[in-house]
Amino acid sequence: MTTSTQYVAAPSNKARWAGRILSGLAIAFLVVDSFMKLAKTAPAVKGTAELGYPPSLLVPLGIILLSCVVLYALPKTSVLGAILLTAYLGGAVATQVRVGNPLFGFILFPVYLGVMIWAGLALRDPALRASLLSRKGFQEVR
């Protein structure tokens, strides 16, 4: 078994700031959404009912969402947070499809957020970007 050391270049300042901005926008939106759920605001209650879920799920959903956002915001757990947020947003897509909402503006919005989450993380973390864009790991599995 041979080992090799691969060095990954640090991201440029522009890439790092673009990643921070994308991540910050996603975090800001999701934190506001989670607090609206936790506070059981009228728009959150109405939206939840329109999607066919009981309002009693607002607080658990708010706690789950806020927990995932905190994991994403912390550098040591950001990848785990991104994975969990991707799962949460996948459920949002499925819900929008189930109720028959239009593709643009409803179904794709959680997808846009997911792209922002992963793009922000990849721009900030060169090792993650290299592993996401590398096909070498996939070729060794075959």
C-alpha positions as CSV (number, residue, x, y, z in Angstrom):
1,M,0.0,0.0,0.0
2,T,1.4,3.3,-1.0
3,T,0.5,6.6,0.5
4,S,0.7,10.0,-1.2
5,T,0.3,13.4,0.1
6,Q,-1.9,15.7,-1.9
7,Y,-1.8,19.5,-1.3
8,V,-4.8,21.6,-1.9
9,A,-4.3,25.3,-2.6
10,A,-6.0,27.7,-0.2
11,P,-8.9,29.5,-1.7
12,S,-8.4,33.1,-2.9
13,N,-9.8,35.9,-0.9
14,K,-12.5,36.5,-3.5
15,A,-13.6,32.8,-3.3
16,R,-13.5,32.8,0.5
17,W,-15.6,35.9,0.7
18,A,-18.0,34.6,-2.0
19,G,-18.4,31.5,0.1
20,R,-19.0,33.4,3.2
21,I,-21.6,35.6,1.5
22,L,-23.5,32.6,0.0
23,S,-23.3,30.7,3.3
24,G,-24.4,33.8,5.3
25,L,-27.4,34.4,3.1
26,A,-28.5,30.8,3.4
27,I,-27.9,30.8,7.2
28,A,-29.8,34.1,7.6
29,F,-32.8,32.9,5.7
30,L,-32.9,29.5,7.5
31,V,-32.5,31.1,11.0
32,V,-35.4,33.5,10.3
33,D,-37.5,30.5,9.0
34,S,-36.7,28.5,12.1
35,F,-37.5,31.3,14.5
36,M,-40.8,31.9,12.7
37,K,-41.6,28.3,13.3
38,L,-40.5,28.4,17.0
39,A,-42.5,31.5,17.6
40,K,-45.5,30.0,15.7
41,T,-46.0,33.2,13.8
42,A,-49.2,33.6,11.7
43,P,-47.5,33.1,8.4
44,A,-45.7,30.0,9.6
45,V,-49.0,28.5,11.0
46,K,-50.9,29.4,7.8
47,G,-48.1,28.0,5.5
48,T,-47.8,24.8,7.5
49,A,-51.6,24.2,7.3
50,E,-51.6,24.9,3.6
51,L,-49.0,22.3,3.1
52,G,-51.1,19.8,5.0
53,Y,-49.2,19.5,8.2
54,P,-50.6,20.2,11.7
55,P,-49.4,23.3,13.4
56,S,-48.2,21.1,16.3
57,L,-45.2,20.2,14.1
58,L,-43.9,23.8,13.9
59,V,-41.8,23.7,17.1
60,P,-40.2,20.3,16.3
61,L,-39.5,21.5,12.7
62,G,-38.0,24.7,14.0
63,I,-35.8,22.9,16.5
64,I,-34.6,20.5,13.8
65,L,-33.9,23.3,11.3
66,L,-32.1,25.5,13.8
67,S,-30.0,22.6,15.0
68,C,-28.9,21.8,11.4
69,V,-28.1,25.5,10.7
70,V,-26.0,25.7,13.8
71,L,-24.1,22.6,12.7
72,Y,-23.6,24.1,9.3
73,A,-22.4,27.5,10.7
74,L,-19.7,25.9,12.9
75,P,-16.6,25.1,10.8
76,K,-15.8,21.7,12.5
77,T,-19.4,20.4,11.8
78,S,-20.2,22.4,8.6
79,V,-20.2,19.3,6.3
80,L,-22.5,17.4,8.6
81,G,-24.7,20.4,8.8
82,A,-24.8,20.7,5.0
83,I,-25.8,17.1,4.7
84,L,-28.6,17.4,7.2
85,L,-29.8,20.7,5.6
86,T,-29.8,18.9,2.2
87,A,-32.1,16.2,3.7
88,Y,-34.4,18.8,5.3
89,L,-34.6,20.7,2.0
90,G,-35.3,17.5,0.2
91,G,-38.3,17.0,2.4
92,A,-39.4,20.6,1.5
93,V,-39.1,19.8,-2.2
94,A,-41.2,16.6,-1.7
95,T,-43.8,18.5,0.2
96,Q,-44.1,21.2,-2.5
97,V,-44.5,18.5,-5.2
98,R,-47.1,16.6,-3.1
99,V,-49.3,19.7,-2.8
100,G,-49.0,20.5,-6.5
101,N,-47.2,23.9,-6.2
102,P,-45.6,25.4,-9.3
103,L,-42.0,24.4,-10.2
104,F,-40.6,28.0,-10.2
105,G,-40.9,29.9,-6.9
106,F,-42.0,26.9,-4.8
107,I,-40.5,23.5,-5.8
108,L,-37.1,24.9,-6.9
109,F,-36.6,27.3,-4.0
110,P,-35.3,24.7,-1.6
111,V,-33.0,23.4,-4.4
112,Y,-31.6,26.9,-4.8
113,L,-30.9,27.1,-1.0
114,G,-29.2,23.7,-1.2
115,V,-27.0,24.9,-4.0
116,M,-26.1,28.0,-2.0
117,I,-25.3,25.9,1.1
118,W,-22.9,23.6,-0.8
119,A,-21.4,26.3,-3.1
120,G,-20.7,28.5,0.0
121,L,-19.1,25.6,1.8
122,A,-17.0,24.5,-1.3
123,L,-15.8,28.0,-1.9
124,R,-14.6,28.3,1.7
125,D,-13.1,24.9,2.0
126,P,-10.6,23.9,-0.7
127,A,-10.3,20.3,0.5
128,L,-14.0,19.8,0.3
129,R,-14.1,21.4,-3.2
130,A,-11.2,19.1,-4.3
131,S,-13.0,16.0,-3.0
132,L,-16.3,17.0,-4.6
133,L,-14.8,17.7,-8.0
134,S,-12.3,14.8,-8.0
135,R,-13.2,11.6,-9.9
136,K,-10.2,9.7,-8.6
137,G,-11.9,8.4,-5.5
138,F,-14.8,7.1,-7.7
139,Q,-12.4,5.4,-10.1
140,E,-10.7,3.5,-7.3
141,V,-14.0,2.0,-6.1
142,R,-14.9,0.5,-9.4
